[in-house]
Amino acid sequence: MSQKAVSAVSHRLPTFPWDKLAPYKATAAAHPDGIVDLSVGTPVDPVPEPVQKALAAAADSPGYPTVWGTPELRDAITGWAERRLGARDVTHRHVLPVVGSKELVAWLPTQLGLGPGDKVAYPRLAYPTYEVGARLARADHEAYDDPTELDPANLRLLWLNSPSNPTGRVLSRQELTRIVAWAREHGVLVVSDECYLELGWETDPVSVLHPDVNGGSHEGIVAVHSLSKRSNLAGYRAAFLVGDPAVLGPLLEIRKHGGMMTSAPTQAAVVAALGDDEHVRVQRERYAARRTALREALLAHGFRIEHSEAGLYLWATRDESCWDTVARLAERGILVAPGDFYGPAGERFVRVALTATDERVRAAVARLA
């Protein structure tokens, strides 16, 4: 019975997309000068020294951490949200640490109590885990171009993602304001995945927490933020929510029962990371230089790049099947992500990550020349 039960859950899920990339990775890895892996957006630069020191200083943490985090952690999150996002009147009740943002995305519909008959909506081109979360909860799911054109009946959770993964598209202040107003009118919870917000290149992304967007009220809105990209902390599993206490309070109780707690050393590291803006500036400069080099090389190689005004990726096309592009680049030792991983609308695009060392980026540029 237990094996059948596990299979019943796994059968609800799509095929894990990255498994399909394995043969192309093998081709790219066979290049005489080695692979340039631009497929997964995983940080490659060092964890900032102040963050490492904070983690080490908290290494002697024999007791259980709390799900809500230390008061110092909650202070760091509230202070950062007000300083960096322009949020107002953020208290400890408005914040909740989580064990990395992917865990949150995958399990939020279940933790919100959604199920059959409820609907989760997410962008037409999107991180696959939004759909996975709906499937795990046995909820219905729908992709959108404009969320205000959705049928609000039974719509319980509306995911926004700005800056977008994979496209790098940014929702303007006006668009966010319109969407939040529509969602409130229909009693729909808005959860905005803003993990790339500090990586705006051609525009300055705005949070749903900004009072110009939400009218000074956090009702019906939650923002998701991560330290994986801004602080190179993907290996630490460090993220947090900021928003409506009426949503976060019950979530805290559920997560207490589930033991979903960030480790004590990680909590200390997050306090250090949120209190230091200098390492974010340095990391942005690294990514900006890599972005410029890869963008120019791709354009010279015959690619067209759409959106990509923010985030860690270039959304590029040669107006052919994404798998043809993947194969063509793999022959040059460059691995990229096929656009159809993010929905059928991406079938003629590839996602090119900026997360490779300067040396590997130079190698990619030379191979594209």
Protein Blocks (a to p, Z undefined) as FASTA:
>chain_A
ZZmmmmmmmmmpccdfklmmmmmmmmmmmpmnbpadfkbccdfbdcdfklmmmmmmmmmc
fbccdfkopfklmmmmmmmmmmmnopahiafklgccdehjklmmmmmmmmnopaehiacd
ddfbdcfklmmmmmmnopacdddfblklpcfehpabdcddddddfklpacdfklmmmmmm
mmmmnopacdddfklmmmcfkbccddfkbmklnnopaghiacdddfklmnopmmnopadd
ddjfklmmmmmmmmmmnopacdfklmmmmmmmmmpmklmmmmmmmmmmmmmmmmmmmmmn
opaceejlgcjbdcddehiafklmmmmmmmnopacddfklnojklmmcccddfbbcfklm
mmmmmmmZZ
